[in-house]
Amino acid sequence: MASSERIESASAALEELLRQHHDHEKRLDELNKKAWLTPEEELESKQLKKLKLRLKDEMESLRRAAS
Protein backbone atom coordinates (compact mmCIF):
# COMPACT_ATOMS: atom_id res chain seq x y z
CA MET A 1 0.00 0.00 0.00
CA ALA A 2 1.37 3.40 -0.95
CA SER A 3 2.09 5.93 1.76
CA SER A 4 -0.77 8.23 0.71
CA GLU A 5 -3.22 5.31 0.66
CA ARG A 6 -2.09 4.24 4.11
CA ILE A 7 -2.56 7.79 5.42
CA GLU A 8 -6.04 8.05 3.88
CA SER A 9 -7.02 4.70 5.34
CA ALA A 10 -5.71 5.69 8.77
CA SER A 11 -7.48 9.03 8.50
CA ALA A 12 -10.83 7.38 7.73
CA ALA A 13 -10.35 4.92 10.57
CA LEU A 14 -9.39 7.74 12.92
CA GLU A 15 -12.51 9.70 12.00
CA GLU A 16 -14.69 6.68 12.76
CA LEU A 17 -12.97 6.13 16.12
CA LEU A 18 -13.42 9.80 16.97
CA ARG A 19 -17.11 9.58 16.11
CA GLN A 20 -17.56 6.55 18.32
CA HIS A 21 -15.62 8.21 21.14
CA HIS A 22 -17.83 11.30 20.85
CA ASP A 23 -20.99 9.17 20.91
CA HIS A 24 -19.83 7.40 24.07
CA GLU A 25 -18.93 10.73 25.67
CA LYS A 26 -22.37 12.11 24.84
CA ARG A 27 -24.10 9.11 26.43
CA LEU A 28 -21.89 9.35 29.52
CA ASP A 29 -22.83 13.01 29.87
CA GLU A 30 -26.51 12.01 29.78
CA LEU A 31 -25.94 9.41 32.48
CA ASN A 32 -23.91 11.83 34.62
CA LYS A 33 -26.76 14.34 34.62
CA LYS A 34 -29.04 11.88 36.40
CA ALA A 35 -29.44 12.11 40.16
CA TRP A 36 -29.04 8.34 40.43
CA LEU A 37 -28.45 5.44 38.10
CA THR A 38 -30.14 2.08 37.89
CA PRO A 39 -27.82 -0.93 38.17
CA GLU A 40 -28.07 -1.31 34.38
CA GLU A 41 -27.09 2.33 33.86
CA GLU A 42 -24.16 1.97 36.25
CA LEU A 43 -22.95 -1.03 34.25
CA GLU A 44 -23.45 0.89 31.00
CA SER A 45 -21.45 3.82 32.39
CA LYS A 46 -18.55 1.54 33.35
CA GLN A 47 -18.62 -0.16 29.96
CA LEU A 48 -18.68 3.17 28.13
CA LYS A 49 -15.68 4.41 30.09
CA LYS A 50 -13.74 1.26 29.16
CA LEU A 51 -14.77 1.59 25.52
CA LYS A 52 -13.66 5.22 25.45
CA LEU A 53 -10.24 4.25 26.81
CA ARG A 54 -9.90 1.48 24.23
CA LEU A 55 -10.86 3.87 21.44
CA LYS A 56 -8.37 6.43 22.71
CA ASP A 57 -5.63 3.78 22.65
CA GLU A 58 -6.61 2.76 19.11
CA MET A 59 -6.56 6.37 17.95
CA GLU A 60 -3.11 6.87 19.42
CA SER A 61 -1.87 3.72 17.68
CA LEU A 62 -3.21 4.95 14.36
CA ARG A 63 -1.59 8.34 14.84
CA ARG A 64 1.77 6.72 15.59
CA ALA A 65 1.47 4.35 12.63
CA ALA A 66 0.58 7.19 10.25
CA SER A 67 3.56 9.34 11.22
N, CA, C and O atoms as a CHARMM CRD file, in Angstrom:
* protein
*
  268
    1    1 MET  N      0.85500  -1.17700   0.00000 PROA 1      0.00000
    2    1 MET  CA     0.00000   0.00000   0.00000 PROA 1      0.00000
    3    1 MET  C      0.89600   1.23400   0.00000 PROA 1      0.00000
    4    1 MET  O      1.85000   1.31800   0.77400 PROA 1      0.00000
    5    2 ALA  N      0.59100   2.16400  -0.85000 PROA 2      0.00000
    6    2 ALA  CA     1.36700   3.39500  -0.95300 PROA 2      0.00000
    7    2 ALA  C      1.16900   4.23500   0.30700 PROA 2      0.00000
    8    2 ALA  O      0.17100   4.10000   1.01500 PROA 2      0.00000
    9    3 SER  N      2.12800   5.08800   0.56200 PROA 3      0.00000
   10    3 SER  CA     2.09100   5.92500   1.75800 PROA 3      0.00000
   11    3 SER  C      0.82000   6.77400   1.81700 PROA 3      0.00000
   12    3 SER  O      0.20100   6.87700   2.87600 PROA 3      0.00000
   13    4 SER  N      0.42600   7.37600   0.70600 PROA 4      0.00000
   14    4 SER  CA    -0.77200   8.23300   0.71200 PROA 4      0.00000
   15    4 SER  C     -2.03100   7.40600   0.95500 PROA 4      0.00000
   16    4 SER  O     -2.96100   7.87300   1.61200 PROA 4      0.00000
   17    5 GLU  N     -2.06700   6.18300   0.43000 PROA 5      0.00000
   18    5 GLU  CA    -3.22200   5.31400   0.65600 PROA 5      0.00000
   19    5 GLU  C     -3.29800   4.91100   2.12900 PROA 5      0.00000
   20    5 GLU  O     -4.37700   4.85400   2.71700 PROA 5      0.00000
   21    6 ARG  N     -2.13900   4.63400   2.70600 PROA 6      0.00000
   22    6 ARG  CA    -2.08900   4.24500   4.11200 PROA 6      0.00000
   23    6 ARG  C     -2.55800   5.40500   4.99500 PROA 6      0.00000
   24    6 ARG  O     -3.28000   5.19900   5.97100 PROA 6      0.00000
   25    7 ILE  N     -2.14700   6.60800   4.64700 PROA 7      0.00000
   26    7 ILE  CA    -2.56000   7.78800   5.41900 PROA 7      0.00000
   27    7 ILE  C     -4.06100   8.01500   5.29000 PROA 7      0.00000
   28    7 ILE  O     -4.72800   8.31400   6.28100 PROA 7      0.00000
   29    8 GLU  N     -4.60000   7.87800   4.08100 PROA 8      0.00000
   30    8 GLU  CA    -6.03600   8.05300   3.88000 PROA 8      0.00000
   31    8 GLU  C     -6.82300   7.00600   4.65600 PROA 8      0.00000
   32    8 GLU  O     -7.84000   7.31800   5.27700 PROA 8      0.00000
   33    9 SER  N     -6.35300   5.76800   4.62000 PROA 9      0.00000
   34    9 SER  CA    -7.02000   4.69500   5.34200 PROA 9      0.00000
   35    9 SER  C     -6.98900   4.96000   6.84900 PROA 9      0.00000
   36    9 SER  O     -7.99300   4.78600   7.53900 PROA 9      0.00000
   37   10 ALA  N     -5.84100   5.37500   7.34400 PROA 10     0.00000
   38   10 ALA  CA    -5.70900   5.68900   8.76800 PROA 10     0.00000
   39   10 ALA  C     -6.58300   6.87700   9.14000 PROA 10     0.00000
   40   10 ALA  O     -7.17500   6.90700  10.21900 PROA 10     0.00000
   41   11 SER  N     -6.66200   7.85200   8.24700 PROA 11     0.00000
   42   11 SER  CA    -7.47600   9.03000   8.50200 PROA 11     0.00000
   43   11 SER  C     -8.95700   8.66400   8.60600 PROA 11     0.00000
   44   11 SER  O     -9.65900   9.14800   9.49400 PROA 11     0.00000
   45   12 ALA  N     -9.42800   7.81000   7.69800 PROA 12     0.00000
   46   12 ALA  CA   -10.82600   7.38200   7.72800 PROA 12     0.00000
   47   12 ALA  C    -11.10800   6.58200   8.99600 PROA 12     0.00000
   48   12 ALA  O    -12.15000   6.75600   9.62700 PROA 12     0.00000
   49   13 ALA  N    -10.18000   5.71100   9.36300 PROA 13     0.00000
   50   13 ALA  CA   -10.35400   4.91900  10.57400 PROA 13     0.00000
   51   13 ALA  C    -10.35000   5.82500  11.80100 PROA 13     0.00000
   52   13 ALA  O    -11.13800   5.63000  12.72600 PROA 13     0.00000
   53   14 LEU  N     -9.47000   6.80400  11.80500 PROA 14     0.00000
   54   14 LEU  CA    -9.38800   7.74000  12.92500 PROA 14     0.00000
   55   14 LEU  C    -10.69100   8.53900  13.06400 PROA 14     0.00000
   56   14 LEU  O    -11.17400   8.75600  14.17500 PROA 14     0.00000
   57   15 GLU  N    -11.24400   8.96500  11.95500 PROA 15     0.00000
   58   15 GLU  CA   -12.51100   9.69900  11.99500 PROA 15     0.00000
   59   15 GLU  C    -13.61800   8.84500  12.59500 PROA 15     0.00000
   60   15 GLU  O    -14.42300   9.33400  13.38700 PROA 15     0.00000
   61   16 GLU  N    -13.66100   7.57500  12.22300 PROA 16     0.00000
   62   16 GLU  CA   -14.68600   6.67700  12.76300 PROA 16     0.00000
   63   16 GLU  C    -14.48600   6.47300  14.25700 PROA 16     0.00000
   64   16 GLU  O    -15.45700   6.48000  15.01300 PROA 16     0.00000
   65   17 LEU  N    -13.25200   6.29300  14.69200 PROA 17     0.00000
   66   17 LEU  CA   -12.97100   6.12800  16.11700 PROA 17     0.00000
   67   17 LEU  C    -13.34100   7.38800  16.89400 PROA 17     0.00000
   68   17 LEU  O    -13.88300   7.30800  17.99600 PROA 17     0.00000
   69   18 LEU  N    -13.04700   8.54300  16.31900 PROA 18     0.00000
   70   18 LEU  CA   -13.41500   9.80400  16.96500 PROA 18     0.00000
   71   18 LEU  C    -14.92800   9.94400  17.09700 PROA 18     0.00000
   72   18 LEU  O    -15.43000  10.41900  18.11600 PROA 18     0.00000
   73   19 ARG  N    -15.64300   9.53000  16.06600 PROA 19     0.00000
   74   19 ARG  CA   -17.11400   9.58300  16.10700 PROA 19     0.00000
   75   19 ARG  C    -17.65400   8.67900  17.21200 PROA 19     0.00000
   76   19 ARG  O    -18.53100   9.07700  17.97900 PROA 19     0.00000
   77   20 GLN  N    -17.12400   7.46700  17.28500 PROA 20     0.00000
   78   20 GLN  CA   -17.56500   6.54500  18.32400 PROA 20     0.00000
   79   20 GLN  C    -17.24000   7.08900  19.71400 PROA 20     0.00000
   80   20 GLN  O    -18.05900   7.00800  20.62900 PROA 20     0.00000
   81   21 HSD  N    -16.03700   7.64100  19.86200 PROA 21     0.00000
   82   21 HSD  CA   -15.62000   8.21000  21.14300 PROA 21     0.00000
   83   21 HSD  C    -16.56600   9.34100  21.54400 PROA 21     0.00000
   84   21 HSD  O    -16.97900   9.43400  22.70000 PROA 21     0.00000
   85   22 HSD  N    -16.90100  10.19100  20.59000 PROA 22     0.00000
   86   22 HSD  CA   -17.82600  11.29900  20.85200 PROA 22     0.00000
   87   22 HSD  C    -19.20800  10.76600  21.25900 PROA 22     0.00000
   88   22 HSD  O    -19.82300  11.28500  22.19100 PROA 22     0.00000
   89   23 ASP  N    -19.68700   9.74500  20.56800 PROA 23     0.00000
   90   23 ASP  CA   -20.99200   9.16600  20.90500 PROA 23     0.00000
   91   23 ASP  C    -20.99900   8.61900  22.33200 PROA 23     0.00000
   92   23 ASP  O    -21.96300   8.81200  23.07200 PROA 23     0.00000
   93   24 HSD  N    -19.92500   7.93900  22.71000 PROA 24     0.00000
   94   24 HSD  CA   -19.83300   7.40000  24.06800 PROA 24     0.00000
   95   24 HSD  C    -19.77800   8.53300  25.09500 PROA 24     0.00000
   96   24 HSD  O    -20.39400   8.45300  26.15700 PROA 24     0.00000
   97   25 GLU  N    -19.03800   9.57900  24.76600 PROA 25     0.00000
   98   25 GLU  CA   -18.93400  10.72600  25.66700 PROA 25     0.00000
   99   25 GLU  C    -20.30200  11.38800  25.85400 PROA 25     0.00000
  100   25 GLU  O    -20.66400  11.78000  26.96300 PROA 25     0.00000
  101   26 LYS  N    -21.03600  11.50300  24.78500 PROA 26     0.00000
  102   26 LYS  CA   -22.37000  12.10900  24.84300 PROA 26     0.00000
  103   26 LYS  C    -23.29500  11.29400  25.75000 PROA 26     0.00000
  104   26 LYS  O    -24.02500  11.85600  26.56600 PROA 26     0.00000
  105   27 ARG  N    -23.25900   9.97400  25.60100 PROA 27     0.00000
  106   27 ARG  CA   -24.09900   9.10800  26.43500 PROA 27     0.00000
  107   27 ARG  C    -23.66500   9.18100  27.90500 PROA 27     0.00000
  108   27 ARG  O    -24.50700   9.20500  28.80200 PROA 27     0.00000
  109   28 LEU  N    -22.36200   9.21600  28.14200 PROA 28     0.00000
  110   28 LEU  CA   -21.88600   9.35000  29.51800 PROA 28     0.00000
  111   28 LEU  C    -22.34700  10.65900  30.14100 PROA 28     0.00000
  112   28 LEU  O    -22.70800  10.69200  31.31700 PROA 28     0.00000
  113   29 ASP  N    -22.33800  11.72500  29.37300 PROA 29     0.00000
  114   29 ASP  CA   -22.83100  13.01400  29.86900 PROA 29     0.00000
  115   29 ASP  C    -24.29600  12.90700  30.27700 PROA 29     0.00000
  116   29 ASP  O    -24.70300  13.44500  31.30700 PROA 29     0.00000
  117   30 GLU  N    -25.08900  12.20600  29.45700 PROA 30     0.00000
  118   30 GLU  CA   -26.50600  12.00900  29.78000 PROA 30     0.00000
  119   30 GLU  C    -26.65300  11.25200  31.09900 PROA 30     0.00000
  120   30 GLU  O    -27.46300  11.61800  31.95100 PROA 30     0.00000
  121   31 LEU  N    -25.86500  10.20300  31.25400 PROA 31     0.00000
  122   31 LEU  CA   -25.94000   9.41300  32.48000 PROA 31     0.00000
  123   31 LEU  C    -25.48000  10.22600  33.68300 PROA 31     0.00000
  124   31 LEU  O    -26.06800  10.11900  34.75900 PROA 31     0.00000
  125   32 ASN  N    -24.44100  11.03400  33.51800 PROA 32     0.00000
  126   32 ASN  CA   -23.90600  11.82700  34.62400 PROA 32     0.00000
  127   32 ASN  C    -24.86200  12.92100  35.09100 PROA 32     0.00000
  128   32 ASN  O    -24.74100  13.41400  36.21300 PROA 32     0.00000
  129   33 LYS  N    -25.80300  13.29900  34.24600 PROA 33     0.00000
  130   33 LYS  CA   -26.76300  14.33600  34.62100 PROA 33     0.00000
  131   33 LYS  C    -27.87400  13.79400  35.51700 PROA 33     0.00000
  132   33 LYS  O    -28.61300  14.56400  36.12900 PROA 33     0.00000
  133   34 LYS  N    -27.98900  12.47500  35.59200 PROA 34     0.00000
  134   34 LYS  CA   -29.04500  11.87600  36.40500 PROA 34     0.00000
  135   34 LYS  C    -28.66200  11.93200  37.87700 PROA 34     0.00000
  136   34 LYS  O    -27.48800  11.84300  38.23500 PROA 34     0.00000
  137   35 ALA  N    -29.67500  12.07900  38.72100 PROA 35     0.00000
  138   35 ALA  CA   -29.44100  12.11300  40.16100 PROA 35     0.00000
  139   35 ALA  C    -28.96000  10.75900  40.66700 PROA 35     0.00000
  140   35 ALA  O    -28.12400  10.68400  41.56700 PROA 35     0.00000
  141   36 TRP  N    -29.49400   9.69100  40.08300 PROA 36     0.00000
  142   36 TRP  CA   -29.04300   8.33900  40.42800 PROA 36     0.00000
  143   36 TRP  C    -29.20200   7.44900  39.21100 PROA 36     0.00000
  144   36 TRP  O    -29.98500   7.72500  38.30200 PROA 36     0.00000
  145   37 LEU  N    -28.42900   6.36900  39.22500 PROA 37     0.00000
  146   37 LEU  CA   -28.45200   5.43800  38.10100 PROA 37     0.00000
  147   37 LEU  C    -28.98700   4.09000  38.54400 PROA 37     0.00000
  148   37 LEU  O    -28.75200   3.64700  39.66800 PROA 37     0.00000
  149   38 THR  N    -29.71100   3.44700  37.64000 PROA 38     0.00000
  150   38 THR  CA   -30.13600   2.08100  37.88800 PROA 38     0.00000
  151   38 THR  C    -28.89200   1.19100  37.80600 PROA 38     0.00000
  152   38 THR  O    -27.86300   1.62100  37.28300 PROA 38     0.00000
  153   39 PRO  N    -28.97100  -0.02600  38.30800 PROA 39     0.00000
  154   39 PRO  CA   -27.81800  -0.93000  38.16800 PROA 39     0.00000
  155   39 PRO  C    -27.40600  -1.13000  36.70100 PROA 39     0.00000
  156   39 PRO  O    -26.21700  -1.25200  36.40400 PROA 39     0.00000
  157   40 GLU  N    -28.36900  -1.16200  35.80000 PROA 40     0.00000
  158   40 GLU  CA   -28.07200  -1.30600  34.38300 PROA 40     0.00000
  159   40 GLU  C    -27.32700  -0.08800  33.84100 PROA 40     0.00000
  160   40 GLU  O    -26.39800  -0.21200  33.04300 PROA 40     0.00000
  161   41 GLU  N    -27.75900   1.10100  34.29500 PROA 41     0.00000
  162   41 GLU  CA   -27.09300   2.32700  33.86000 PROA 41     0.00000
  163   41 GLU  C    -25.68900   2.43400  34.43400 PROA 41     0.00000
  164   41 GLU  O    -24.78300   2.92800  33.76300 PROA 41     0.00000
  165   42 GLU  N    -25.49900   1.97500  35.67000 PROA 42     0.00000
  166   42 GLU  CA   -24.15800   1.96700  36.24800 PROA 42     0.00000
  167   42 GLU  C    -23.23100   1.06400  35.45000 PROA 42     0.00000
  168   42 GLU  O    -22.08200   1.42000  35.18800 PROA 42     0.00000
  169   43 LEU  N    -23.73200  -0.10300  35.06400 PROA 43     0.00000
  170   43 LEU  CA   -22.95500  -1.02600  34.25200 PROA 43     0.00000
  171   43 LEU  C    -22.65000  -0.39800  32.89300 PROA 43     0.00000
  172   43 LEU  O    -21.52200  -0.47700  32.40700 PROA 43     0.00000
  173   44 GLU  N    -23.65500   0.22500  32.28600 PROA 44     0.00000
  174   44 GLU  CA   -23.45200   0.88600  30.99900 PROA 44     0.00000
  175   44 GLU  C    -22.38400   1.97100  31.11500 PROA 44     0.00000
  176   44 GLU  O    -21.52600   2.09400  30.24000 PROA 44     0.00000
  177   45 SER  N    -22.43100   2.75100  32.18200 PROA 45     0.00000
  178   45 SER  CA   -21.45300   3.81600  32.38700 PROA 45     0.00000
  179   45 SER  C    -20.04200   3.24100  32.47000 PROA 45     0.00000
  180   45 SER  O    -19.12300   3.76800  31.84300 PROA 45     0.00000
  181   46 LYS  N    -19.86300   2.17200  33.23100 PROA 46     0.00000
  182   46 LYS  CA   -18.54900   1.54200  33.35500 PROA 46     0.00000
  183   46 LYS  C    -18.07100   1.00400  32.00500 PROA 46     0.00000
  184   46 LYS  O    -16.90200   1.14700  31.64600 PROA 46     0.00000
  185   47 GLN  N    -18.98300   0.39000  31.27100 PROA 47     0.00000
  186   47 GLN  CA   -18.62100  -0.15700  29.96100 PROA 47     0.00000
  187   47 GLN  C    -18.24000   0.95000  28.98600 PROA 47     0.00000
  188   47 GLN  O    -17.28600   0.80700  28.22100 PROA 47     0.00000
  189   48 LEU  N    -18.97900   2.04800  29.01300 PROA 48     0.00000
  190   48 LEU  CA   -18.67700   3.16700  28.12500 PROA 48     0.00000
  191   48 LEU  C    -17.31200   3.77100  28.43600 PROA 48     0.00000
  192   48 LEU  O    -16.56800   4.13700  27.52700 PROA 48     0.00000
  193   49 LYS  N    -16.99100   3.87300  29.70800 PROA 49     0.00000
  194   49 LYS  CA   -15.68200   4.40600  30.09000 PROA 49     0.00000
  195   49 LYS  C    -14.55900   3.51200  29.56900 PROA 49     0.00000
  196   49 LYS  O    -13.54400   4.00900  29.07900 PROA 49     0.00000
  197   50 LYS  N    -14.73900   2.20200  29.67400 PROA 50     0.00000
  198   50 LYS  CA   -13.74100   1.26400  29.16200 PROA 50     0.00000
  199   50 LYS  C    -13.62800   1.35700  27.64100 PROA 50     0.00000
  200   50 LYS  O    -12.52800   1.33300  27.08800 PROA 50     0.00000
  201   51 LEU  N    -14.77100   1.46300  26.97700 PROA 51     0.00000
  202   51 LEU  CA   -14.76600   1.59500  25.52200 PROA 51     0.00000
  203   51 LEU  C    -14.05800   2.86500  25.07600 PROA 51     0.00000
  204   51 LEU  O    -13.29400   2.85600  24.11000 PROA 51     0.00000
  205   52 LYS  N    -14.31700   3.95600  25.78700 PROA 52     0.00000
  206   52 LYS  CA   -13.65900   5.21800  25.44600 PROA 52     0.00000
  207   52 LYS  C    -12.14800   5.09700  25.57300 PROA 52     0.00000
  208   52 LYS  O    -11.41100   5.60100  24.72500 PROA 52     0.00000
  209   53 LEU  N    -11.68000   4.43400  26.62600 PROA 53     0.00000
  210   53 LEU  CA   -10.24100   4.24600  26.80600 PROA 53     0.00000
  211   53 LEU  C     -9.65400   3.38800  25.68600 PROA 53     0.00000
  212   53 LEU  O     -8.57300   3.67900  25.17400 PROA 53     0.00000
  213   54 ARG  N    -10.37000   2.33500  25.31400 PROA 54     0.00000
  214   54 ARG  CA    -9.90000   1.47800  24.23400 PROA 54     0.00000
  215   54 ARG  C     -9.83000   2.25300  22.91900 PROA 54     0.00000
  216   54 ARG  O     -8.86800   2.12200  22.16300 PROA 54     0.00000
  217   55 LEU  N    -10.84900   3.05600  22.65700 PROA 55     0.00000
  218   55 LEU  CA   -10.86200   3.86700  21.44100 PROA 55     0.00000
  219   55 LEU  C     -9.72100   4.87400  21.44800 PROA 55     0.00000
  220   55 LEU  O     -9.08200   5.10600  20.42200 PROA 55     0.00000
  221   56 LYS  N     -9.47100   5.46500  22.59600 PROA 56     0.00000
  222   56 LYS  CA    -8.37100   6.43300  22.70700 PROA 56     0.00000
  223   56 LYS  C     -7.03700   5.75100  22.40400 PROA 56     0.00000
  224   56 LYS  O     -6.19100   6.31100  21.70700 PROA 56     0.00000
  225   57 ASP  N     -6.85400   4.53700  22.93200 PROA 57     0.00000
  226   57 ASP  CA    -5.63100   3.77900  22.64900 PROA 57     0.00000
  227   57 ASP  C     -5.50900   3.46200  21.15600 PROA 57     0.00000
  228   57 ASP  O     -4.42900   3.58000  20.57700 PROA 57     0.00000
  229   58 GLU  N     -6.62100   3.06100  20.54100 PROA 58     0.00000
  230   58 GLU  CA    -6.60900   2.75700  19.11200 PROA 58     0.00000
  231   58 GLU  C     -6.28800   3.99900  18.28200 PROA 58     0.00000
  232   58 GLU  O     -5.54200   3.92600  17.30500 PROA 58     0.00000
  233   59 MET  N     -6.85200   5.13300  18.67500 PROA 59     0.00000
  234   59 MET  CA    -6.56000   6.37200  17.94700 PROA 59     0.00000
  235   59 MET  C     -5.08700   6.73100  18.05200 PROA 59     0.00000
  236   59 MET  O     -4.46900   7.15500  17.07600 PROA 59     0.00000
  237   60 GLU  N     -4.53400   6.55800  19.23600 PROA 60     0.00000
  238   60 GLU  CA    -3.11300   6.87100  19.41600 PROA 60     0.00000
  239   60 GLU  C     -2.24400   5.92700  18.57900 PROA 60     0.00000
  240   60 GLU  O     -1.24600   6.35300  17.99800 PROA 60     0.00000
  241   61 SER  N     -2.61400   4.67300  18.52000 PROA 61     0.00000
  242   61 SER  CA    -1.86500   3.72200  17.67800 PROA 61     0.00000
  243   61 SER  C     -1.91700   4.11900  16.21200 PROA 61     0.00000
  244   61 SER  O     -0.90700   4.06800  15.51000 PROA 61     0.00000
  245   62 LEU  N     -3.08300   4.50900  15.75800 PROA 62     0.00000
  246   62 LEU  CA    -3.21400   4.95300  14.35700 PROA 62     0.00000
  247   62 LEU  C     -2.37900   6.18100  14.09200 PROA 62     0.00000
  248   62 LEU  O     -1.73100   6.28300  13.05000 PROA 62     0.00000
  249   63 ARG  N     -2.38800   7.11600  15.02700 PROA 63     0.00000
  250   63 ARG  CA    -1.59000   8.34000  14.84000 PROA 63     0.00000
  251   63 ARG  C     -0.09500   8.00000  14.76000 PROA 63     0.00000
  252   63 ARG  O      0.62500   8.55000  13.92800 PROA 63     0.00000
  253   64 ARG  N      0.35800   7.10600  15.61400 PROA 64     0.00000
  254   64 ARG  CA     1.77000   6.72000  15.58800 PROA 64     0.00000
  255   64 ARG  C      2.12200   5.99100  14.29200 PROA 64     0.00000
  256   64 ARG  O      3.18700   6.21600  13.71700 PROA 64     0.00000
  257   65 ALA  N      1.23200   5.12600  13.84100 PROA 65     0.00000
  258   65 ALA  CA     1.47100   4.35200  12.63200 PROA 65     0.00000
  259   65 ALA  C      1.48600   5.24600  11.39200 PROA 65     0.00000
  260   65 ALA  O      2.21500   4.97200  10.43900 PROA 65     0.00000
  261   66 ALA  N      0.68500   6.31100  11.40100 PROA 66     0.00000
  262   66 ALA  CA     0.58100   7.19200  10.24800 PROA 66     0.00000
  263   66 ALA  C      1.77000   8.15700  10.15600 PROA 66     0.00000
  264   66 ALA  O      2.05100   8.70600   9.09000 PROA 66     0.00000
  265   67 SER  N      2.45500   8.35500  11.26800 PROA 67     0.00000
  266   67 SER  CA     3.56200   9.33800  11.22500 PROA 67     0.00000
  267   67 SER  C      4.89300   8.68500  10.92600 PROA 67     0.00000
  268   67 SER  O      5.91400   9.36900  10.85700 PROA 67     0.00000
